[in-house]
Amino acid sequence: MSERKDFTLIEVSDQQTKREFLNFPSRLYKHEKNWIRPLDQDIEAIFDKKKNKLFRQGEAIRWILKDDTGKTIGRVAVFYNKNTASANDQPTGGMGFFDCIDNREAAFYLFDASKKWLEEKGMEAMEGPICFGERDSFWGCLVDGFTEPLYNMPYNFPYYQELFESYGFQNYFNQYTYHRKIEEGGISPLIREKAERVFGNPDYSFEMISWKNNEKFAEDFMTIYNKGWARFTGVKKITKTHALALLKKMRPVMDTRLVYFAYYKDEPVAFFIMMPDIYQIIRKLNGKFGWIQKLLFLYHLRVKKTCTRIIGRIFGIVPEHQGKGLEAGLVLAFEKVVLKPELPYTDLELNWIGDFNPAMMKVCEQIGSRIYKTHVTYRYLFDRDKPFKRARRVN
C-alpha cells in the first residue's frame, strides 16, 4: 500500500478488493445510459494465472484508489509480458481497466503508480488503456462515437481523453469501428460487380463454417491468420490447437450462418468471422453469469432473438489474394443469407480496424461501411526526450 496525504492506493489482493475493483465502474457510470457492465468472469479470467498464458513471461498488478474519506475514486491494472514488450523500439508494458472520477490529480496518481511499477520491471514505455490479453477485448480509449459499446469493447467518459493526453500520453494508433445497415441493395454496384466476377472464377469457392468439420476449419483459420495477421507488430502466430480453442470458445454464441471461408484451388485464402453482439443481452445481467443469468442469456439469444447487431470479429485475406475482390465475394455470400426474413439482424459493425492498416480500412469502405467510432491506443515514453513514433503502417 502506498499513501499520500489525500489518496490511498490499495493493491487488489483479496476477495474484498476484487469485488471493489469490479463494482466501482457501476457506481461511476450509474447515470450513463450507454455504459454496459462487462461480465465479471471475463475480467477475472484475464488476471487468473491458470487461464492467462501471458503470465508465463510476465506479471500484472491491480490497484484501487481511495480518497481521504475512504471512498473509491479510481482503479487501474498494470502489466507486462517479456515477449510482447520486446517487440517494440523500447521495452513496453501496458496499463488498462482505468476508470477514474473527473479529477486530474487522481488520474495522474494512477498513471504515476503505473509508470513507477513498470520502470521497476525494466520497461521504458507504457501503452494504455489496453488489456493483458488479445487486442480484441478491453482495448483503447473511446474518443468519438459515444454510443452503446460492442461486446467487451471499452466505453468511457469523454474526459478520459483529456486525462491521458494532458499527462503526456500520445496517440500510437486509432482503432476504428465501421457500421453499415443490413438491407437489400446495401452493397454498391461496384462491389456487387467485383463479387460476381469472383463467383464466376471456378478457382474460387466460398463455404459457411460447419461444426462437422471443425478440425478442417481450425486449420484453415490458422493458415489464413498466420499469413494475414501475424505480420503485424505484437501479433504472434497461432497453432492449430489455439485455433481449435478459439472456435470452441466462440461456439456457444456463434451463428454458423455468419462465418465464411474463401478458397483458391481448395487452399484457404480468406475468412470473415461475424458474431451476434451479445452485449445486447449482457447489459441485462449486471456482470453476473450464474445459472439464472445463463438461462436468461440463452432465452434472449435463442428464443427472443434479442441480438440485432452483428460484429465483424475478424476479417482476413492472405496478402497474395488481396485486391482481387475476395472481400466483396465474402460480403455478398453473407448478404444472400442474412437478408432472409427469419434472421433478426439489422446492423453490421466491423470492429477494431487499426489506422496502421489502410488496406483493411479500404475494404471496409468498399463494402459500404463508414467509421462511426474511434478508440485510441496511447503510448507514453518514460524518456521524455526520446522521439515518439506512431505504429508502423502495414502495406
C-alpha positions in Angstrom: 0.0 0.0 0.0 1.3 3.4 -0.9 -0.1 6.6 0.6 -0.3 10.3 0.0 -2.0 13.0 2.1 -5.3 12.7 0.3 -5.1 9.4 -1.7 -4.6 5.8 -0.7 -3.5 3.2 -3.3 -4.6 -0.3 -2.4 -3.4 -3.4 -4.2 -6.2 -5.9 -5.3 -5.2 -8.9 -3.2 -8.3 -10.5 -1.7 -12.0 -11.1 -2.4 -13.0 -7.7 -0.9 -10.6 -5.7 -3.1 -11.5 -7.8 -6.2 -15.2 -7.0 -5.7 -14.4 -3.3 -5.3 -12.3 -3.4 -8.5 -15.2 -4.9 -10.3 -18.0 -2.9 -8.7 -16.5 0.6 -8.8 -17.4 1.3 -12.5 -21.0 0.5 -11.8 -21.2 3.4 -9.4 -19.1 5.7 -11.6 -21.3 5.1 -14.7 -24.7 4.7 -12.8 -26.2 7.7 -14.7 -24.6 6.8 -18.1 -27.2 5.0 -20.2 -24.8 3.7 -22.8 -22.3 2.0 -20.4 -22.6 -1.7 -20.2 -21.1 -3.7 -17.3 -18.8 -6.5 -18.7 -19.2 -10.0 -17.2 -17.1 -10.2 -14.0 -15.8 -13.6 -15.2 -14.4 -12.1 -18.4 -12.3 -9.6 -16.5 -11.2 -12.0 -13.7 -10.1 -14.6 -16.4 -7.5 -12.0 -17.6 -5.9 -11.9 -14.1 -6.1 -15.6 -13.5 -2.6 -17.1 -13.8 -4.1 -20.5 -14.6 -6.1 -19.1 -17.6 -3.9 -16.3 -19.0 -0.8 -17.7 -20.7 0.8 -14.2 -20.7 1.7 -14.7 -17.0 4.3 -17.3 -18.1 6.5 -14.5 -19.3 5.0 -11.6 -17.4 3.3 -10.1 -14.4 0.3 -8.0 -13.6 -0.9 -5.9 -10.6 -4.2 -4.1 -9.9 -5.0 -1.2 -7.7 -8.0 0.8 -6.4 -7.6 4.4 -5.4 -9.4 5.9 -2.4 -9.8 9.5 -1.2 -9.3 10.7 2.3 -12.9 9.7 3.2 -12.3 6.1 2.2 -14.4 6.4 -1.0 -13.1 4.6 -4.1 -12.3 7.2 -6.8 -10.3 5.2 -9.3 -8.8 1.9 -10.4 -6.2 0.6 -12.8 -4.3 -2.6 -13.8 -0.7 -2.7 -14.9 1.1 -5.5 -16.7 3.9 -6.6 -19.0 4.9 -9.6 -20.9 8.5 -10.1 -21.9 7.7 -11.4 -25.4 5.4 -8.6 -26.4 7.4 -5.9 -24.6 10.5 -6.7 -26.7 8.5 -6.4 -30.0 8.9 -2.6 -29.7 11.6 0.0 -30.1 11.8 0.0 -26.3 10.5 -2.5 -23.8 6.9 -1.6 -23.4 4.3 -2.6 -20.8 0.7 -1.8 -20.5 -2.0 -0.3 -18.3 -5.7 -0.8 -18.6 -9.0 -1.1 -16.8 -8.5 2.5 -16.0 -11.5 4.2 -14.5 -11.4 7.4 -12.5 -13.5 10.4 -11.4 -13.0 13.6 -13.4 -10.0 14.7 -11.4 -6.6 15.2 -12.9 -4.7 14.7 -9.7 -6.4 11.3 -9.0 -5.8 10.2 -12.6 -2.2 11.3 -12.6 -1.6 9.5 -9.3 -2.8 6.2 -11.0 -0.6 7.0 -14.1 2.4 7.7 -11.9 2.0 4.5 -10.0 1.7 2.5 -13.2 4.8 4.2 -14.6 6.8 3.5 -11.5 5.9 -0.2 -11.3 6.7 -0.7 -15.0 10.1 1.1 -14.6 10.9 -1.3 -11.8 10.2 -4.2 -14.2 12.6 -2.8 -16.8 10.1 -1.2 -19.1 10.8 2.1 -20.9 7.3 2.9 -22.1 3.6 2.0 -21.4 0.6 1.7 -23.6 -2.9 2.3 -22.5 -5.7 1.7 -21.9 -5.1 -1.8 -23.1 -5.7 -5.4 -22.0 -3.3 -8.1 -20.6 -4.5 -10.3 -23.4 -5.8 -10.3 -27.0 -6.3 -7.0 -28.7 -10.0 -7.6 -29.5 -11.1 -7.0 -25.9 -10.9 -4.1 -23.4 -8.6 -2.2 -25.6 -8.4 1.6 -26.3 -9.9 4.9 -25.1 -13.1 5.9 -26.7 -12.8 9.4 -28.1 -15.6 9.5 -30.7 -18.9 7.8 -31.1 -20.3 7.6 -27.6 -23.0 5.1 -28.2 -23.7 1.7 -26.8 -20.5 -0.4 -26.9 -19.9 -3.7 -28.7 -19.0 -6.9 -26.8 -16.0 -6.3 -24.5 -15.1 -3.0 -26.2 -14.4 -0.1 -23.8 -16.9 2.6 -23.1 -15.6 5.6 -21.1 -16.5 9.2 -20.4 -15.2 11.9 -22.9 -13.0 13.4 -20.2 -10.7 10.4 -20.3 -9.1 11.6 -23.5 -8.1 14.9 -21.8 -6.7 13.0 -18.7 -4.5 10.7 -20.9 -3.3 13.5 -23.2 -2.6 16.1 -20.5 -0.4 13.5 -18.7 1.7 13.1 -21.8 0.3 10.0 -23.5 0.5 10.3 -27.3 -1.7 8.7 -30.0 0.0 5.4 -31.0 -2.8 4.3 -33.3 -6.5 4.7 -33.8 -8.9 1.7 -33.8 -12.0 2.3 -35.9 -15.4 0.7 -35.8 -17.2 0.8 -39.1 -21.0 0.5 -39.4 -23.5 -0.3 -42.2 -27.1 -1.3 -42.2 -28.1 -4.7 -43.5 -30.6 -4.1 -46.2 -31.4 -5.1 -49.7 -29.2 -3.1 -52.2 -26.8 -2.1 -49.4 -23.8 -3.2 -51.4 -22.7 -0.8 -54.1 -22.9 -1.8 -57.8 -19.1 -1.7 -58.0 -18.7 -4.2 -55.1 -21.5 -6.4 -56.5 -19.7 -6.4 -59.8 -16.4 -7.4 -58.1 -18.2 -10.2 -56.2 -19.9 -11.6 -59.3 -16.6 -11.6 -61.0 -15.1 -13.7 -58.2 -18.1 -16.0 -58.1 -17.5 -16.5 -61.9 -14.0 -17.7 -61.3 -14.1 -21.5 -60.8 -10.8 -21.4 -58.9 -12.5 -19.6 -56.0 -15.1 -21.1 -53.7 -16.9 -20.0 -50.5 -18.0 -22.1 -47.6 -20.1 -21.5 -44.5 -18.5 -23.0 -41.4 -19.8 -26.4 -40.2 -19.0 -28.0 -36.8 -18.9 -31.4 -38.5 -15.6 -30.2 -40.0 -14.2 -28.1 -37.1 -10.7 -29.6 -37.4 -10.5 -28.6 -41.0 -11.8 -25.1 -40.3 -9.5 -24.6 -37.4 -6.5 -25.5 -39.6 -7.8 -23.2 -42.4 -8.2 -20.4 -39.8 -4.7 -20.9 -38.6 -3.3 -20.8 -42.1 -5.1 -17.6 -43.1 -4.4 -15.9 -39.7 -0.7 -16.6 -39.7 -0.3 -15.3 -43.3 -2.6 -12.3 -43.0 -2.3 -11.1 -39.4 0.9 -12.4 -37.8 3.0 -10.0 -39.8 1.7 -7.1 -37.6 3.9 -5.9 -34.7 2.8 -7.6 -31.5 0.7 -10.3 -33.2 2.1 -13.8 -32.8 1.4 -16.8 -35.0 -1.1 -19.3 -33.6 -1.1 -23.1 -33.6 -4.0 -25.4 -34.7 -4.6 -26.2 -31.0 -5.0 -22.5 -30.3 -7.3 -22.1 -33.4 -9.5 -25.0 -32.1 -9.6 -23.4 -28.7 -10.8 -20.1 -30.2 -13.5 -21.8 -32.2 -14.6 -23.8 -29.2 -14.8 -20.6 -27.1 -17.0 -18.9 -29.7 -19.2 -21.9 -30.4 -21.9 -21.2 -27.7 -22.7 -17.8 -29.1 -21.8 -18.4 -32.8 -24.3 -18.4 -35.5 -22.7 -20.5 -38.2 -24.6 -18.6 -40.9 -22.3 -15.6 -40.1 -18.9 -17.3 -40.6 -17.5 -17.7 -44.1 -14.2 -19.0 -45.6 -12.9 -18.5 -49.1 -10.6 -20.9 -51.0 -8.5 -20.7 -54.1 -7.9 -24.1 -55.8 -9.0 -25.6 -52.4 -6.4 -23.6 -50.5 -7.7 -21.4 -47.7 -7.2 -17.7 -48.5 -9.7 -15.6 -46.6 -12.3 -15.6 -43.8 -15.0 -13.3 -42.5 -16.0 -14.3 -38.9 -19.0 -12.5 -37.5 -20.8 -12.9 -34.2 -24.1 -11.7 -32.7 -23.4 -8.8 -30.4 -24.2 -10.5 -27.1 -23.7 -7.2 -25.2 -27.3 -6.5 -26.1 -28.1 -9.4 -23.7 -25.2 -8.9 -21.2 -26.4 -5.4 -20.4 -29.3 -7.1 -18.6 -27.1 -9.3 -16.4 -25.2 -6.7 -14.2 -21.9 -8.5 -14.7 -23.0 -11.8 -13.3 -23.2 -15.2 -15.1 -24.6 -17.7 -12.6 -27.2 -20.4 -13.7 -30.1 -17.9 -13.6 -28.2 -15.5 -15.8 -27.2 -18.3 -18.2 -30.8 -19.3 -18.6 -31.8 -15.7 -19.2 -28.9 -15.4 -21.7 -30.0 -18.4 -23.7 -33.6 -17.3 -23.7 -32.7 -13.9 -25.2 -30.1 -15.5 -27.7 -32.1 -18.5 -29.0 -35.8 -17.7 -28.3 -36.3 -14.0 -28.1 -33.5 -13.3 -30.6 -32.5 -10.1 -28.8 -29.3 -9.6 -30.8 -29.9 -7.5 -33.8 -26.3 -6.3 -34.3 -23.6 -8.4 -35.9 -19.9 -7.8 -35.0 -17.3 -8.5 -37.6 -14.9 -10.1 -35.2 -12.1 -10.8 -37.7 -11.7 -10.3 -41.4 -8.6 -11.7 -43.0 -7.2 -12.2 -46.5 -3.8 -13.6 -47.3 -1.6 -10.9 -48.9 -1.3 -12.6 -52.3 -5.1 -12.5 -52.8 -5.8 -9.0 -51.6 -7.2 -6.6 -54.1 -8.9 -9.3 -56.1 -12.4 -8.8 -54.9 -12.5 -11.5 -52.3 -13.8 -9.1 -49.7 -16.8 -8.4 -52.0 -17.4 -12.1 -52.5 -17.4 -12.8 -48.8 -19.8 -10.0 -48.0 -22.1 -10.9 -50.9 -22.2 -14.6 -49.7 -23.1 -13.3 -46.3 -25.7 -10.9 -47.6 -27.5 -13.7 -49.5 -28.1 -15.5 -46.2 -28.6 -12.7 -43.7 -31.4 -11.0 -45.6 -33.7 -14.0 -45.1 -36.7 -12.9 -43.0 -36.1 -15.5 -40.3 -32.8 -13.8 -39.3 -33.1 -10.9 -36.8 -30.0 -8.9 -37.8 -30.3 -5.3 -38.9 -26.8 -3.8 -38.4 -23.2 -4.9 -39.2 -20.3 -3.4 -37.3 -16.7 -4.1 -38.3 -14.7 -3.7 -35.1 -11.0 -3.0 -34.4 -9.7 -1.7 -37.7 -6.3 -0.1 -37.0 -5.3 3.1 -38.8 -2.0 1.3 -39.4 -3.8 -1.0 -41.8 -5.0 1.2 -44.7 -5.8 -1.8 -46.9 -8.3 -3.1 -44.4 -9.8 0.4 -44.0 -10.3 0.5 -47.7 -12.0 -2.9 -47.7 -14.5 -1.6 -45.0 -15.2 1.4 -47.1 -15.7 -0.7 -50.3 -18.4 -2.8 -48.7 -20.4 0.3 -47.9 -19.5 0.8 -44.2 -18.4 4.1 -42.6 -16.4 5.0 -39.4 -18.7 5.8 -36.5 -16.5 5.1 -33.5 -12.9 5.8 -32.7 -10.8 4.3 -29.9 -7.2 5.4 -29.3 -4.3 3.3 -28.1 -2.0 5.7 -26.4 1.7 5.3 -25.7 3.9 7.1 -23.1 7.6 7.1 -23.4 9.4 7.3 -20.0 12.3 9.1 -21.6 10.6 12.3 -22.5 13.4 13.4 -24.8 13.1 10.3 -27.0 11.4 10.8 -30.3 7.9 9.4 -30.4 6.9 7.1 -33.3 3.3 6.1 -34.2 2.6 2.5 -35.0 4.2 1.4 -38.3 1.8 1.2 -41.2 1.3 -2.2 -42.8 1.2 -2.3 -46.6 
